[in-house]
Amino acid sequence: MKTLLDNLQMAEDCLLGHASDEQRLLFEASLLLYPALREDVHWQRKTYHIIRAYGRQRLRHELEAMHRTLFTAPRHRAFRDKVLRIFQQR
C-alpha cells in the first residue's frame, strides 16, 4: 500500500473530483483491498461535510448581520426604501 500521505492525496483528489478515471479506478480498488483506507476515507468525507456546513452557517450569519445593518440602521434608510420600492413595483 502507498504511504499515508499518498493515500490522503489520492482520496482528496477523488473526493473533490480532481482525479482522472484511471486514478479513480485505482483508488476504488484500493478501497476494496484495504479496510483501513476505507475508514480513513469515511472520516475524510465527514470532515469535508462538517467544513462545508460550517462555511454555510458562517456565511448565513454574515448575511443576516448585513441584512440587519442595511434594513434597520437609520443611516441606510434611503437604501432600504429604494430596495423596497423596487420590489413593490412588481
Secondary structure, DSSP 8 states (H G I E B T S, - for coil): ---HHHHHHHHHHHHTT-S-HHHHHHHHHHHHH-HHHHHHHHHHHHHHHHHHHHHHHHHHHHHHHHHHHHHH-GGGHHHHHHHHHHHH--
